[in-house]
Amino acid sequence: MLEAPQRAAIRGPTFIRLLARLTATDVPSPTQPLSDRLSHWIDWTHAVALSTALDSRSESDPLADPFAEPASAEAVEADCARVRAALTRAIHEDSAFDPAARRGGAEDSPDYLFFRQRYLFLQQSMDTAIGLLRSRLRDALAPRSAELARLAAVDASMERALARRERRLLAAAPTLLGPHFERLRANASAISPSSNEPGEPATVSDAWLDSFRRDMRNLLLAELDVRLQPAEGLLSALRTHLPG
C-alpha cells in the first residue's frame, strides 16, 4: 500500500507555519543567505541611508541629543506591553469573531468578503500602532548612548526600506485565507444533507465557521508577534544597556 508523501517540516515563525498549514502551501527553505535576499529588497537610495546610519558616530549623529531626557526603562516596558495588549484585545473583540455579527450575506451563507475586510482593517491597526511604538522606542534609545543612537538610526532606515515590501507580503495573508474558508464551507455542505429528515431543506452547521474564526484569530495573533519583533529587539537592546 502506497503512503501519501509527507510534507517537509516548515521552519520559521508560527505565522509562517500556520499560514502554510491553513493554505496547504509548500514553503521552500531559503537557498540564499539573508544578506543576499536583502540586497534584492532594498533599493540603492535606502541602501545609502542604511550605510550612513551604520557608519554614524556620536559626534555627528542627529538622534543623539545630549539635552534630551530619556524615558525611564519602566515607562518603555509599559508602553510596549500596553500596545501588545491593546492590539491583542482588538483582535479578540473584533466583529469578525462575533457569531451574532452580520456577515454581509444571507444568514446561512456567510461571505468571505466580510472576513477579508476585517482582516485588512486589523492589519492596518497593527501597522499604525506598531509603527508609532517603534518611533517612540527609537526616541527612548537615542539619547542614552552613541551605540543606541546608532541602533535607532539603523532601525529607522530599515523600517523605511522594508515597509512597502512588508505590507505587500502581509497583505497576501487574507487572500491566501480565502480558499481555506471556501474549503471548510464546502466540506460542511457535503456532509450536512445526510443528517436532515426527508423533505426538510438542507442545513449547514456553523461548526465550520467557528473553526474558521478560530484559525483566522490565531493567524492574526501570530502575525502580531511577527510585526512586534523589531520593537521587541529595540526593547531588548535597551535592557542590555541598563546599569547593573
Secondary structure, 3 states (H helix, E strand, C coil): CCCCCCCCCCCCCHHHHHHHHHHCCCCCCCCCCHHHHHHHHCCHHHHHHHHHHHHCCHHHCCCCCCCCCCCCHHHHHHHHHHHHHHHHHHHHCCHHHCCCCCCCCCCCCCCHHHHHHHHHHHHHHHHHHHHHHHHHHHHHHCCCCHHHHHHHHHHHHHHHHHHHHHHHHHHHHHHHHHHHHHHHHHHHHHHCHHHCCCCCCCCCCCHHHHHHHHHHHHHHHHHHHHHHHHHHHHHHHHHHCCCC
